[in-house]
Amino acid sequence: MKLVLASTSTYRRMLLERLVIPFDMAKPDVDETPLQGETPPATANRLAIEKAKAVARHHTDALVIGSDQVAHLGDEIFGKPGTVERAVAQLRRMRGETVIFHTALAVVNGRTGHVQCESVATHVRFRNLSDAEIVRYVEKERPLDCAGSAKSEGLGITLLESLSGDDPTALIGLPLIALSRMLRAEGLELP
């Protein structure tokens, strides 16, 4: 069965390549705006499923993988900053705090319509960063396309004091432990 990643993210592509399975990529057309009163894990789960289903409509012969990540501190949600100014503001708000990154993963079987979804939480403790450290980081890494403005797979790791979670790949955007389990449930042999 064909495998399709419902994303154009280079980070997710690089992670999925670690499973050494051929796959295609397709951009899902999904509005990522959180719904009124929706919790961060619920937002991440809903968007992961919507992304996978949107792509599965055009790939009925495939297993489609959707993923979404929402970072939050209490009720405050940190999405993709999009601009340098917003990235700096996010990191200023998160310094010295523990931020929870919910990474949701959905697998939709285009043939059967079967949907699997799981959310993996990673607790990230940020160092008490100076304004100069934040600005230098944002200028060097340009983390404008990742939730919370910190790329742990790159220079962003220097911003962190600690992290805890069940899957180190979840923080980068695609929880491979959960994905391996889901793909095996759909009949794929791994490794």
C-alpha positions in Angstrom: 0.0 0.0 0.0 1.3 3.5 -0.9 2.3 5.9 1.9 1.6 9.6 1.7 2.7 12.3 4.1 0.0 15.0 4.3 2.6 17.8 4.8 5.2 19.7 2.9 7.3 20.2 6.0 11.0 19.4 5.5 11.3 18.4 9.2 8.5 15.8 8.9 9.9 14.6 5.6 13.4 14.0 7.2 11.8 12.2 10.1 9.7 9.9 7.9 12.8 9.1 5.8 14.2 7.4 8.9 11.7 4.6 8.5 13.2 3.7 5.1 9.8 3.4 3.4 9.0 5.0 0.1 6.4 7.8 0.4 4.9 10.7 -1.4 4.1 14.1 0.0 1.0 16.2 -0.5 0.0 19.6 0.9 -3.3 19.4 2.8 -5.6 22.4 2.4 -6.8 22.9 6.0 -7.5 26.0 8.1 -5.3 25.6 11.2 -7.3 28.1 13.3 -8.2 26.7 16.7 -11.9 26.4 17.5 -13.5 28.5 20.3 -12.9 26.7 23.6 -10.8 23.9 22.1 -8.0 22.6 24.2 -4.5 22.4 22.7 -4.4 18.6 22.5 -7.9 18.6 20.9 -6.8 21.2 18.3 -3.7 19.2 17.4 -5.7 16.0 17.1 -8.5 17.6 15.0 -6.0 19.2 12.7 -3.9 16.0 12.2 -7.0 14.1 11.3 -8.3 16.9 9.0 -5.0 17.0 7.2 -4.8 13.3 6.7 -8.5 13.1 5.5 -8.0 16.0 3.1 -5.2 14.3 1.4 -6.8 10.8 1.6 -9.7 12.1 -0.5 -7.2 12.3 -3.4 -5.2 9.1 -2.5 -7.8 6.4 -1.9 -5.2 3.7 -2.4 -2.8 5.0 0.3 -2.1 5.2 4.0 -2.1 8.9 4.7 -0.2 10.5 7.6 -1.2 13.8 9.1 0.4 15.6 11.9 0.0 18.9 13.8 1.7 20.5 16.8 0.4 23.0 19.3 2.6 24.5 22.0 1.0 26.1 25.0 1.8 27.6 28.4 -1.4 27.4 30.5 -4.1 28.8 28.2 -1.7 30.7 26.0 -1.1 29.0 22.6 2.1 29.4 20.6 1.7 28.7 16.9 4.0 29.3 14.0 5.3 32.8 14.5 5.6 33.8 10.8 7.6 36.9 11.6 10.9 37.6 13.4 9.0 40.0 15.8 6.5 37.3 16.8 9.3 34.7 17.2 11.2 37.0 19.5 8.0 37.7 21.5 7.1 34.0 21.8 10.6 33.2 23.1 10.5 36.1 25.6 7.2 34.8 26.9 8.5 31.2 27.2 11.9 32.0 28.9 12.2 30.3 32.3 8.9 28.4 31.7 7.9 24.9 30.9 5.9 24.8 27.7 3.9 21.7 26.6 4.2 20.7 22.9 1.3 18.5 21.9 2.2 16.6 18.6 -0.8 14.8 17.2 -0.5 12.1 14.6 -3.2 10.6 12.4 -3.1 7.8 10.0 -6.0 7.4 7.6 -6.4 4.3 5.4 -7.7 5.6 2.1 -9.1 2.2 1.2 -11.1 1.5 4.3 -11.5 4.9 5.9 -10.1 3.7 9.1 -8.6 6.5 11.2 -6.0 6.2 14.0 -5.0 9.2 16.1 -2.7 9.8 19.0 -1.2 12.8 20.7 2.2 12.8 22.3 3.1 15.5 24.8 6.6 16.9 25.4 7.3 19.1 28.3 10.0 21.6 27.4 11.7 23.8 30.1 13.3 26.9 28.5 16.4 28.5 30.1 16.0 32.0 31.5 17.1 33.5 28.1 18.4 37.0 27.8 17.0 39.3 25.1 20.4 39.2 23.3 20.3 35.3 23.2 16.8 35.3 21.8 17.6 37.8 19.1 20.8 36.0 18.1 19.0 32.7 18.0 16.1 34.1 15.8 18.5 35.8 13.5 20.6 32.6 13.0 17.9 29.9 12.9 14.9 31.9 11.5 12.4 29.6 13.3 9.4 31.2 11.7 7.6 28.0 10.6 7.6 26.0 13.8 5.2 26.1 16.8 6.9 27.9 19.7 9.8 29.3 17.6 12.3 26.8 18.9 13.8 24.1 16.6 15.2 21.5 19.0 16.7 19.6 16.1 19.0 22.6 15.4 20.4 25.5 17.3 17.1 25.7 19.3 18.4 23.0 21.6 20.7 25.6 23.2 17.6 27.4 24.4 16.4 24.5 26.5 17.1 23.5 30.1 15.4 20.1 29.8 12.7 18.2 28.0 10.7 15.1 28.9 8.4 13.0 26.8 7.8 9.5 25.5 9.2 10.1 22.0 12.1 12.4 21.1 10.9 12.8 17.5 7.5 14.2 18.6 9.1 17.6 19.5 10.4 17.8 15.9 6.9 17.2 14.5 6.4 13.6 13.7 6.3 11.0 16.6 7.9 8.0 15.0 7.3 5.6 17.8 3.5 6.1 17.6 3.7 6.2 13.8 5.5 2.8 13.7 2.8 1.3 15.9 0.0 2.7 13.7 1.6 1.6 10.4 2.1 -1.9 11.9 -1.6 -1.9 12.8 -2.4 -1.2 9.1 -0.3 -4.2 8.0 3.1 -2.6 7.2 6.1 -4.6 8.3 8.6 -2.5 10.3 11.5 -2.8 10.2 
